Amino acid sequence: MKTVPQRGEVWFVDLGLVAKPRYALVLAAECDARLALASVVLITTQFDGTKYEVTLPRVRWLREQSYINVQSIQPVKFTEFVRKAPGFDVGVMSDVEAALKSWLGIPDAGA
């Protein structure tokens, strides 16, 4: 049985001809859903200073300072997940969620 990526995990994904293989943070994944897809945001070294970008902590498994741009959200088939990476602390997921809410226009629960 293939491992199902879990929310908050980082995986190296092979996006095929669409884009180069890269690391991605899993936002959601469900193997029992009709489409059996995961939603991810890509990790990149490109930074433009927008409010939709999250600066990632420096970790050994990323060669350069890296970022997540929540505008890069996309579906990924489970077969495109190559290997799991060590990941980040929970604070990164909170920052990504806040940026994603801003991008999608979802108000904070306390607002």
URMO-V147604 format. One record per residue. PHI is phi in whole degrees, -180 to 180 (999 if undefined). BURIAL is I if it has 24 or more other C-alpha atoms within 12 Angstrom, else O. Layout:
PHI	BURIAL
PHI	BURIAL
This chain:
999	O
-76	O
-69	O
-93	I
-62	I
-113	I
-51	I
90	I
-80	I
-110	I
-131	I
-85	I
-119	I
-103	O
-87	I
64	O
-73	O
-67	O
-159	O
-71	O
-61	O
-162	I
-80	I
-146	I
-95	I
-81	I
-92	I
-160	I
-154	I
-147	O
-82	O
-92	O
-75	O
-57	O
-93	O
48	O
-121	I
-114	I
-103	I
-132	I
-120	I
-82	I
-96	I
-139	I
-98	O
-82	O
-135	O
-113	O
78	O
-86	O
-73	O
-97	I
-109	I
-119	I
-78	I
-91	I
-67	O
-71	O
-131	O
-61	O
-80	O
-110	O
-67	O
-126	O
-58	O
-129	I
-144	I
-120	I
-104	I
-67	I
-70	I
-90	I
-58	I
-158	I
-81	I
-137	I
-71	I
-58	I
-68	O
-88	I
-81	I
-94	I
-153	O
-84	I
-101	I
-58	O
93	I
-128	I
-75	O
-63	O
-61	O
-64	I
-63	I
-63	O
-65	I
-65	I
-60	I
-64	I
-66	I
-66	I
-61	O
-63	O
-62	O
-88	O
73	O
-93	O
-70	O
-67	O
-62	O
-84	O
-84	O
